[in-house]
């Protein structure tokens, strides 16, 4: 089961600032699960983070 299916709203902290976005894709690389996130701030480039560094938004 994928805990972060495509379209899930998520957030994470970056330098003390809360960043929010939507899951675009998930990947497994060398046994580690990563989530590709399109940020809400209008950034043209998505970010890729390990699943243990993000949380679901309410």
PQR file with spaces between the fields and no chain letter, atoms N, CA, C, O and H, PARSE charges and radii, in Angstrom:
ATOM       1  N    UNK     1       0.839   -1.187    0.000 -0.4000 1.5000
ATOM       2  CA   UNK     1       0.000    0.000    0.000 -0.0000 2.0000
ATOM       3  C    UNK     1       0.882    1.247    0.000  0.5500 1.7000
ATOM       4  O    UNK     1       1.860    1.324    0.744 -0.5500 1.4000
ATOM       5  N    UNK     2       0.535    2.204   -0.826 -0.4000 1.5000
ATOM       6  CA   UNK     2       1.296    3.442   -0.936 -0.0000 2.0000
ATOM       7  C    UNK     2       0.721    4.470    0.038  0.5500 1.7000
ATOM       8  O    UNK     2      -0.431    4.874   -0.116 -0.5500 1.4000
ATOM       9  H    UNK     2      -0.259    2.140   -1.430  0.4000 1.0000
ATOM      10  N    UNK     3       1.497    4.905    1.039 -0.4000 1.5000
ATOM      11  CA   UNK     3       0.964    5.865    2.009 -0.0000 2.0000
ATOM      12  C    UNK     3       0.769    7.269    1.434  0.5500 1.7000
ATOM      13  O    UNK     3       0.061    8.085    2.024 -0.5500 1.4000
ATOM      14  H    UNK     3       2.433    4.577    1.164  0.4000 1.0000
ATOM      15  N    UNK     4       1.394    7.558    0.280 -0.4000 1.5000
ATOM      16  CA   UNK     4       1.276    8.867   -0.346 -0.0000 2.0000
ATOM      17  C    UNK     4       0.903    8.704   -1.817  0.5500 1.7000
ATOM      18  O    UNK     4       1.749    8.906   -2.687 -0.5500 1.4000
ATOM      19  H    UNK     4       1.969    6.895   -0.200  0.4000 1.0000
ATOM      20  N    UNK     5      -0.352    8.343   -2.113 -0.4000 1.5000
ATOM      21  CA   UNK     5      -0.754    8.202   -3.519 -0.0000 2.0000
ATOM      22  C    UNK     5      -0.719    9.556   -4.236  0.5500 1.7000
ATOM      23  O    UNK     5      -0.757   10.610   -3.601 -0.5500 1.4000
ATOM      24  H    UNK     5      -1.039    8.180   -1.406  0.4000 1.0000
ATOM      25  N    UNK     6      -0.646    9.506   -5.549 -0.4000 1.5000
ATOM      26  CA   UNK     6      -0.616   10.721   -6.363 -0.0000 2.0000
ATOM      27  C    UNK     6      -1.832   11.587   -6.029  0.5500 1.7000
ATOM      28  O    UNK     6      -2.955   11.091   -5.938 -0.5500 1.4000
ATOM      29  H    UNK     6      -0.615    8.650   -6.065  0.4000 1.0000
ATOM      30  N    UNK     7      -1.593   12.877   -5.849 -0.4000 1.5000
ATOM      31  CA   UNK     7      -2.657   13.818   -5.506 -0.0000 2.0000
ATOM      32  C    UNK     7      -2.761   14.119   -4.023  0.5500 1.7000
ATOM      33  O    UNK     7      -3.499   15.024   -3.633 -0.5500 1.4000
ATOM      34  H    UNK     7      -0.681   13.280   -5.924  0.4000 1.0000
ATOM      35  N    UNK     8      -2.036   13.380   -3.183 -0.4000 1.5000
ATOM      36  CA   UNK     8      -2.077   13.605   -1.740 -0.0000 2.0000
ATOM      37  C    UNK     8      -1.442   14.948   -1.399  0.5500 1.7000
ATOM      38  O    UNK     8      -0.369   15.279   -1.904 -0.5500 1.4000
ATOM      39  H    UNK     8      -1.437   12.645   -3.501  0.4000 1.0000
ATOM      40  N    UNK     9      -2.101   15.712   -0.550 -0.4000 1.5000
ATOM      41  CA   UNK     9      -1.558   16.985   -0.068 -0.0000 2.0000
ATOM      42  C    UNK     9      -0.573   16.684    1.055  0.5500 1.7000
ATOM      43  O    UNK     9      -0.895   15.935    1.977 -0.5500 1.4000
ATOM      44  H    UNK     9      -2.973   15.443   -0.140  0.4000 1.0000
ATOM      45  N    UNK    10       0.633   17.266    0.985 -0.4000 1.5000
ATOM      46  CA   UNK    10       1.678   17.013    1.972 -0.0000 2.0000
ATOM      47  C    UNK    10       2.345   18.318    2.392  0.5500 1.7000
ATOM      48  O    UNK    10       2.198   19.352    1.739 -0.5500 1.4000
ATOM      49  H    UNK    10       0.895   17.875    0.236  0.4000 1.0000
ATOM      50  N    UNK    11       3.092   18.243    3.514 -0.4000 1.5000
ATOM      51  CA   UNK    11       3.908   19.373    3.940 -0.0000 2.0000
ATOM      52  C    UNK    11       5.204   18.857    4.534  0.5500 1.7000
ATOM      53  O    UNK    11       5.297   17.707    4.963 -0.5500 1.4000
ATOM      54  H    UNK    11       3.212   17.403    4.044  0.4000 1.0000
ATOM      55  N    UNK    12       6.213   19.735    4.553 -0.4000 1.5000
ATOM      56  CA   UNK    12       7.495   19.421    5.168 -0.0000 2.0000
ATOM      57  C    UNK    12       8.135   20.731    5.614  0.5500 1.7000
ATOM      58  O    UNK    12       7.720   21.808    5.185 -0.5500 1.4000
ATOM      59  H    UNK    12       6.137   20.670    4.204  0.4000 1.0000
ATOM      60  N    UNK    13       9.136   20.638    6.466 -0.4000 1.5000
ATOM      61  CA   UNK    13       9.835   21.825    6.955 -0.0000 2.0000
ATOM      62  C    UNK    13      11.148   21.992    6.213  0.5500 1.7000
ATOM      63  O    UNK    13      11.877   21.025    5.991 -0.5500 1.4000
ATOM      64  H    UNK    13       9.473   19.764    6.814  0.4000 1.0000
ATOM      65  N    UNK    14      11.446   23.233    5.830 -0.4000 1.5000
ATOM      66  CA   UNK    14      12.709   23.565    5.177 -0.0000 2.0000
ATOM      67  C    UNK    14      13.246   24.833    5.829  0.5500 1.7000
ATOM      68  O    UNK    14      12.669   25.910    5.676 -0.5500 1.4000
ATOM      69  H    UNK    14      10.854   24.019    6.010  0.4000 1.0000
ATOM      70  N    UNK    15      14.342   24.702    6.551 -0.4000 1.5000
ATOM      71  CA   UNK    15      14.959   25.850    7.242 -0.0000 2.0000
ATOM      72  C    UNK    15      13.954   26.564    8.140  0.5500 1.7000
ATOM      73  O    UNK    15      13.934   27.794    8.191 -0.5500 1.4000
ATOM      74  H    UNK    15      14.810   23.827    6.676  0.4000 1.0000
ATOM      75  N    UNK    16      13.128   25.810    8.843 -0.4000 1.5000
ATOM      76  CA   UNK    16      12.152   26.383    9.757 -0.0000 2.0000
ATOM      77  C    UNK    16      10.886   26.904    9.100  0.5500 1.7000
ATOM      78  O    UNK    16      10.000   27.415    9.785 -0.5500 1.4000
ATOM      79  H    UNK    16      13.144   24.811    8.802  0.4000 1.0000
ATOM      80  N    UNK    17      10.788   26.780    7.778 -0.4000 1.5000
ATOM      81  CA   UNK    17       9.607   27.253    7.049 -0.0000 2.0000
ATOM      82  C    UNK    17       8.790   26.047    6.584  0.5500 1.7000
ATOM      83  O    UNK    17       9.346   25.074    6.075 -0.5500 1.4000
ATOM      84  H    UNK    17      11.508   26.364    7.222  0.4000 1.0000
ATOM      85  N    UNK    18       7.475   26.116    6.758 -0.4000 1.5000
ATOM      86  CA   UNK    18       6.604   25.038    6.299 -0.0000 2.0000
ATOM      87  C    UNK    18       6.366   25.182    4.805  0.5500 1.7000
ATOM      88  O    UNK    18       5.941   26.238    4.336 -0.5500 1.4000
ATOM      89  H    UNK    18       7.023   26.906    7.171  0.4000 1.0000
ATOM      90  N    UNK    19       6.644   24.111    4.053 -0.4000 1.5000
ATOM      91  CA   UNK    19       6.415   24.082    2.599 -0.0000 2.0000
ATOM      92  C    UNK    19       5.287   23.097    2.334  0.5500 1.7000
ATOM      93  O    UNK    19       5.231   22.041    2.965 -0.5500 1.4000
ATOM      94  H    UNK    19       6.990   23.253    4.433  0.4000 1.0000
ATOM      95  N    UNK    20       4.396   23.419    1.421 -0.4000 1.5000
ATOM      96  CA   UNK    20       3.272   22.546    1.096 -0.0000 2.0000
ATOM      97  C    UNK    20       3.265   22.237   -0.390  0.5500 1.7000
ATOM      98  O    UNK    20       3.829   22.971   -1.201 -0.5500 1.4000
ATOM      99  H    UNK    20       4.441   24.276    0.909  0.4000 1.0000
ATOM     100  N    UNK    21       2.610   21.130   -0.729 -0.4000 1.5000
ATOM     101  CA   UNK    21       2.525   20.747   -2.126 -0.0000 2.0000
ATOM     102  C    UNK    21       1.665   19.521   -2.324  0.5500 1.7000
ATOM     103  O    UNK    21       0.982   19.064   -1.407 -0.5500 1.4000
ATOM     104  H    UNK    21       2.152   20.533   -0.070  0.4000 1.0000
ATOM     105  N    UNK    22       1.708   18.988   -3.547 -0.4000 1.5000
ATOM     106  CA   UNK    22       0.908   17.835   -3.943 -0.0000 2.0000
ATOM     107  C    UNK    22       1.826   16.765   -4.518  0.5500 1.7000
ATOM     108  O    UNK    22       2.726   17.063   -5.303 -0.5500 1.4000
ATOM     109  H    UNK    22       2.263   19.358   -4.292  0.4000 1.0000
ATOM     110  N    UNK    23       1.592   15.516   -4.121 -0.4000 1.5000
ATOM     111  CA   UNK    23       2.395   14.401   -4.616 -0.0000 2.0000
ATOM     112  C    UNK    23       2.123   14.203   -6.104  0.5500 1.7000
ATOM     113  O    UNK    23       0.972   14.072   -6.522 -0.5500 1.4000
ATOM     114  H    UNK    23       0.861   15.273   -3.483  0.4000 1.0000
ATOM     115  N    UNK    24       3.199   14.182   -6.903 -0.4000 1.5000
ATOM     116  CA   UNK    24       3.097   13.923   -8.338 -0.0000 2.0000
ATOM     117  C    UNK    24       3.457   12.487   -8.671  0.5500 1.7000
ATOM     118  O    UNK    24       2.919   11.913   -9.618 -0.5500 1.4000
ATOM     119  H    UNK    24       4.134   14.288   -6.564  0.4000 1.0000
ATOM     120  N    UNK    25       4.375   11.899   -7.891 -0.4000 1.5000
ATOM     121  CA   UNK    25       4.874   10.567   -8.199 -0.0000 2.0000
ATOM     122  C    UNK    25       5.576   10.008   -6.969  0.5500 1.7000
ATOM     123  O    UNK    25       5.969   10.762   -6.078 -0.5500 1.4000
ATOM     124  H    UNK    25       4.812   12.366   -7.123  0.4000 1.0000
ATOM     125  N    UNK    26       5.736    8.688   -6.919 -0.4000 1.5000
ATOM     126  CA   UNK    26       6.546    8.043   -5.894 -0.0000 2.0000
ATOM     127  C    UNK    26       7.537    7.117   -6.582  0.5500 1.7000
ATOM     128  O    UNK    26       7.245    6.561   -7.641 -0.5500 1.4000
ATOM     129  H    UNK    26       5.417    8.076   -7.643  0.4000 1.0000
ATOM     130  N    UNK    27       8.713    6.952   -5.975 -0.4000 1.5000
ATOM     131  CA   UNK    27       9.764    6.115   -6.534 -0.0000 2.0000
ATOM     132  C    UNK    27      10.433    5.331   -5.415  0.5500 1.7000
ATOM     133  O    UNK    27      10.465    5.770   -4.266 -0.5500 1.4000
ATOM     134  H    UNK    27       8.949    7.404   -5.114  0.4000 1.0000
ATOM     135  N    UNK    28      10.961    4.177   -5.762 -0.4000 1.5000
ATOM     136  CA   UNK    28      11.792    3.423   -4.840 -0.0000 2.0000
ATOM     137  C    UNK    28      13.182    3.330   -5.456  0.5500 1.7000
ATOM     138  O    UNK    28      13.347    2.820   -6.564 -0.5500 1.4000
ATOM     139  H    UNK    28      10.935    3.820   -6.696  0.4000 1.0000
ATOM     140  N    UNK    29      14.179    3.829   -4.729 -0.4000 1.5000
ATOM     141  CA   UNK    29      15.559    3.811   -5.196 -0.0000 2.0000
ATOM     142  C    UNK    29      16.402    3.122   -4.131  0.5500 1.7000
ATOM     143  O    UNK    29      16.492    3.596   -2.999 -0.5500 1.4000
ATOM     144  H    UNK    29      14.045    4.244   -3.829  0.4000 1.0000
ATOM     145  N    UNK    30      17.015    2.009   -4.496 -0.4000 1.5000
ATOM     146  CA   UNK    30      17.846    1.222   -3.585 -0.0000 2.0000
ATOM     147  C    UNK    30      17.124    0.937   -2.272  0.5500 1.7000
ATOM     148  O    UNK    30      17.717    1.037   -1.198 -0.5500 1.4000
ATOM     149  H    UNK    30      16.941    1.624   -5.416  0.4000 1.0000
ATOM     150  N    UNK    31      15.860    0.588   -2.359 -0.4000 1.5000
ATOM     151  CA   UNK    31      15.077    0.214   -1.190 -0.0000 2.0000
ATOM     152  C    UNK    31      14.505    1.379   -0.405  0.5500 1.7000
ATOM     153  O    UNK    31      13.780    1.161    0.566 -0.5500 1.4000
ATOM     154  H    UNK    31      15.378    0.507   -3.231  0.4000 1.0000
ATOM     155  N    UNK    32      14.807    2.607   -0.794 -0.4000 1.5000
ATOM     156  CA   UNK    32      14.269    3.776   -0.105 -0.0000 2.0000
ATOM     157  C    UNK    32      13.132    4.369   -0.923  0.5500 1.7000
ATOM     158  O    UNK    32      13.229    4.483   -2.145 -0.5500 1.4000
ATOM     159  H    UNK    32      15.396    2.784   -1.583  0.4000 1.0000
ATOM     160  N    UNK    33      12.059    4.742   -0.246 -0.4000 1.5000
ATOM     161  CA   UNK    33      10.873    5.290   -0.904 -0.0000 2.0000
ATOM     162  C    UNK    33      10.971    6.808   -0.952  0.5500 1.7000
ATOM     163  O    UNK    33      11.217    7.448    0.070 -0.5500 1.4000
ATOM     164  H    UNK    33      11.980    4.649    0.747  0.4000 1.0000
ATOM     165  N    UNK    34      10.780    7.385   -2.132 -0.4000 1.5000
ATOM     166  CA   UNK    34      10.828    8.831   -2.343 -0.0000 2.0000
ATOM     167  C    UNK    34       9.503    9.320   -2.914  0.5500 1.7000
ATOM     168  O    UNK    34       8.789    8.582   -3.592 -0.5500 1.4000
ATOM     169  H    UNK    34      10.581    6.865   -2.963  0.4000 1.0000
ATOM     170  N    UNK    35       9.190   10.590   -2.622 -0.4000 1.5000
ATOM     171  CA   UNK    35       7.981   11.223   -3.125 -0.0000 2.0000
ATOM     172  C    UNK    35       8.394   12.457   -3.930  0.5500 1.7000
ATOM     173  O    UNK    35       9.208   13.257   -3.469 -0.5500 1.4000
ATOM     174  H    UNK    35       9.771   11.189   -2.071  0.4000 1.0000
ATOM     175  N    UNK    36       7.838   12.609   -5.124 -0.4000 1.5000
ATOM     176  CA   UNK    36       8.067   13.795   -5.950 -0.0000 2.0000
ATOM     177  C    UNK    36       6.897   14.740   -5.694  0.5500 1.7000
ATOM     178  O    UNK    36       5.737   14.369   -5.873 -0.5500 1.4000
ATOM     179  H    UNK    36       7.177   11.959   -5.499  0.4000 1.0000
ATOM     180  N    UNK    37       7.214   15.972   -5.272 -0.4000 1.5000
ATOM     181  CA   UNK    37       6.197   16.925   -4.826 -0.0000 2.0000
ATOM     182  C    UNK    37       6.220   18.183   -5.685  0.5500 1.7000
ATOM     183  O    UNK    37       7.274   18.784   -5.896 -0.5500 1.4000
ATOM     184  H    UNK    37       8.156   16.273   -5.127  0.4000 1.0000
ATOM     185  N    UNK    38       5.040   18.578   -6.182 -0.4000 1.5000
ATOM     186  CA   UNK    38       4.881   19.877   -6.860 -0.0000 2.0000
ATOM     187  C    UNK    38       4.530   20.881   -5.773  0.5500 1.7000
ATOM     188  O    UNK    38       3.508   20.746   -5.101 -0.5500 1.4000
ATOM     189  H    UNK    38       4.184   18.091   -6.010  0.4000 1.0000
ATOM     190  N    UNK    39       5.372   21.878   -5.603 -0.4000 1.5000
ATOM     191  CA   UNK    39       5.186   22.856   -4.534 -0.0000 2.0000
ATOM     192  C    UNK    39       4.085   23.856   -4.857  0.5500 1.7000
ATOM     193  O    UNK    39       3.844   24.182   -6.019 -0.5500 1.4000
ATOM     194  H    UNK    39       6.203   21.988   -6.149  0.4000 1.0000
ATOM     195  N    UNK    40       3.420   24.338   -3.808 -0.4000 1.5000
ATOM     196  CA   UNK    40       2.333   25.313   -3.955 -0.0000 2.0000
ATOM     197  C    UNK    40       2.835   26.731   -4.224  0.5500 1.7000
ATOM     198  O    UNK    40       2.048   27.595   -4.611 -0.5500 1.4000
ATOM     199  H    UNK    40       3.616   24.073   -2.863  0.4000 1.0000
ATOM     200  N    UNK    41       4.122   26.984   -4.027 -0.4000 1.5000
ATOM     201  CA   UNK    41       4.640   28.349   -4.168 -0.0000 2.0000
ATOM     202  C    UNK    41       4.879   28.763   -5.618  0.5500 1.7000
ATOM     203  O    UNK    41       5.395   29.851   -5.874 -0.5500 1.4000
ATOM     204  H    UNK    41       4.761   26.282   -3.712  0.4000 1.0000
ATOM     205  N    UNK    42       4.505   27.902   -6.570 -0.4000 1.5000
ATOM     206  CA   UNK    42       4.664   28.233   -7.974 -0.0000 2.0000
ATOM     207  C    UNK    42       6.015   27.868   -8.552  0.5500 1.7000
ATOM     208  O    UNK    42       6.293   28.161   -9.714 -0.5500 1.4000
ATOM     209  H    UNK    42       4.086   27.018   -6.362  0.4000 1.0000
ATOM     210  N    UNK    43       6.856   27.235   -7.758 -0.4000 1.5000
ATOM     211  CA   UNK    43       8.173   26.814   -8.234 -0.0000 2.0000
ATOM     212  C    UNK    43       8.015   25.876   -9.427  0.5500 1.7000
ATOM     213  O    UNK    43       7.216   24.942   -9.368 -0.5500 1.4000
ATOM     214  H    UNK    43       6.630   26.996   -6.813  0.4000 1.0000
ATOM     215  N    UNK    44       8.769   26.110  -10.526 -0.4000 1.5000
ATOM     216  CA   UNK    44       8.609   25.270  -11.716 -0.0000 2.0000
ATOM     217  C    UNK    44       9.195   23.868  -11.556  0.5500 1.7000
ATOM     218  O    UNK    44       8.832   22.957  -12.300 -0.5500 1.4000
ATOM     219  H    UNK    44       9.418   26.869  -10.574  0.4000 1.0000
ATOM     220  N    UNK    45      10.097   23.690  -10.592 -0.4000 1.5000
ATOM     221  CA   UNK    45      10.745   22.396  -10.404 -0.0000 2.0000
ATOM     222  C    UNK    45      10.174   21.662   -9.198  0.5500 1.7000
ATOM     223  O    UNK    45      10.101   22.230   -8.108 -0.5500 1.4000
ATOM     224  H    UNK    45      10.391   24.430   -9.988  0.4000 1.0000
ATOM     225  N    UNK    46       9.767   20.404   -9.378 -0.4000 1.5000
ATOM     226  CA   UNK    46       9.305   19.620   -8.233 -0.0000 2.0000
ATOM     227  C    UNK    46      10.488   19.240   -7.351  0.5500 1.7000
ATOM     228  O    UNK    46      11.638   19.319   -7.783 -0.5500 1.4000
ATOM     229  H    UNK    46       9.826   19.943  -10.263  0.4000 1.0000
ATOM     230  N    UNK    47      10.208   18.829   -6.119 -0.4000 1.5000
ATOM     231  CA   UNK    47      11.247   18.349   -5.211 -0.0000 2.0000
ATOM     232  C    UNK    47      11.039   16.861   -4.965  0.5500 1.7000
ATOM     233  O    UNK    47       9.913   16.365   -5.013 -0.5500 1.4000
ATOM     234  H    UNK    47       9.274   18.765   -5.768  0.4000 1.0000
ATOM     235  N    UNK    48      12.134   16.155   -4.701 -0.4000 1.5000
ATOM     236  CA   UNK    48      12.075   14.729   -4.392 -0.0000 2.0000
ATOM     237  C    UNK    48      12.619   14.538   -2.982  0.5500 1.7000
ATOM     238  O    UNK    48      13.768   14.873   -2.697 -0.5500 1.4000
ATOM     239  H    UNK    48      13.049   16.559   -4.662  0.4000 1.0000
ATOM     240  N    UNK    49      11.775   13.993   -2.100 -0.4000 1.5000
ATOM     241  CA   UNK    49      12.151   13.799   -0.707 -0.0000 2.0000
ATOM     242  C    UNK    49      11.838   12.376   -0.266  0.5500 1.7000
ATOM     243  O    UNK    49      10.928   11.748   -0.806 -0.5500 1.4000
ATOM     244  H    UNK    49      10.841   13.721   -2.331  0.4000 1.0000
ATOM     245  N    UNK    50      12.589   11.856    0.718 -0.4000 1.5000
ATOM     246  CA   UNK    50      12.234   10.557    1.282 -0.0000 2.0000
ATOM     247  C    UNK    50      10.902   10.660    2.032  0.5500 1.7000
ATOM     248  O    UNK    50      10.593   11.699    2.617 -0.5500 1.4000
ATOM     249  H    UNK    50      13.329   12.366    1.156  0.4000 1.0000
ATOM     250  N    UNK    51      10.124    9.590    2.012 -0.4000 1.5000
ATOM     251  CA   UNK    51       8.788    9.641    2.621 -0.0000 2.0000
ATOM     252  C    UNK    51       8.831    9.929    4.116  0.5500 1.7000
ATOM     253  O    UNK    51       7.870   10.473    4.659 -0.5500 1.4000
ATOM     254  H    UNK    51      10.375    8.747    1.537  0.4000 1.0000
ATOM     255  N    UNK    52       9.922    9.577    4.797 -0.4000 1.5000
ATOM     256  CA   UNK    52       9.961    9.815    6.240 -0.0000 2.0000
ATOM     257  C    UNK    52      10.184   11.281    6.590  0.5500 1.7000
ATOM     258  O    UNK    52      10.174   11.627    7.771 -0.5500 1.4000
ATOM     259  H    UNK    52      10.703    9.135    4.356  0.4000 1.0000
ATOM     260  N    UNK    53      10.385   12.158    5.600 -0.4000 1.5000
ATOM     261  CA   UNK    53      10.601   13.575    5.878 -0.0000 2.0000
ATOM     262  C    UNK    53       9.367   14.433    5.600  0.5500 1.7000
ATOM     263  O    UNK    53       9.425   15.654    5.748 -0.5500 1.4000
ATOM     264  H    UNK    53      10.393   11.877    4.641  0.4000 1.0000
ATOM     265  N    UNK    54       8.253   13.818    5.201 -0.4000 1.5000
ATOM     266  CA   UNK    54       7.040   14.580    4.899 -0.0000 2.0000
ATOM     267  C    UNK    54       5.862   14.057    5.713  0.5500 1.7000
ATOM     268  O    UNK    54       5.914   12.959    6.267 -0.5500 1.4000
ATOM     269  H    UNK    54       8.205   12.826    5.080  0.4000 1.0000
ATOM     270  N    UNK    55       4.804   14.854    5.776 -0.4000 1.5000
ATOM     271  CA   UNK    55       3.572   14.474    6.471 -0.0000 2.0000
ATOM     272  C    UNK    55       2.386   14.851    5.598  0.5500 1.7000
ATOM     273  O    UNK    55       2.480   15.742    4.753 -0.5500 1.4000
ATOM     274  H    UNK    55       4.762   15.746    5.326  0.4000 1.0000
ATOM     275  N    UNK    56       1.269   14.163    5.809 -0.4000 1.5000
ATOM     276  CA   UNK    56       0.044   14.499    5.078 -0.0000 2.0000
ATOM     277  C    UNK    56      -0.564   15.769    5.641  0.5500 1.7000
ATOM     278  O    UNK    56      -0.571   15.982    6.853 -0.5500 1.4000
ATOM     279  H    UNK    56       1.192   13.440    6.495  0.4000 1.0000
ATOM     280  N    UNK    57      -1.076   16.612    4.751 -0.4000 1.5000
ATOM     281  CA   UNK    57      -1.786   17.823    5.165 -0.0000 2.0000
ATOM     282  C    UNK    57      -3.221   17.471    5.505  0.5500 1.7000
ATOM     283  O    UNK    57      -3.777   16.496    5.000 -0.5500 1.4000
ATOM     284  H    UNK    57      -1.071   16.439    3.766  0.4000 1.0000
ATOM     285  N    UNK    58      -3.807   18.277    6.366 -0.4000 1.5000
ATOM     286  CA   UNK    58      -5.204   18.044    6.741 -0.0000 2.0000
ATOM     287  C    UNK    58      -6.133   18.585    5.694  0.5500 1.7000
ATOM     288  O    UNK    58      -7.351   18.481    5.836 -0.5500 1.4000
ATOM     289  H    UNK    58      -3.356   19.069    6.777  0.4000 1.0000
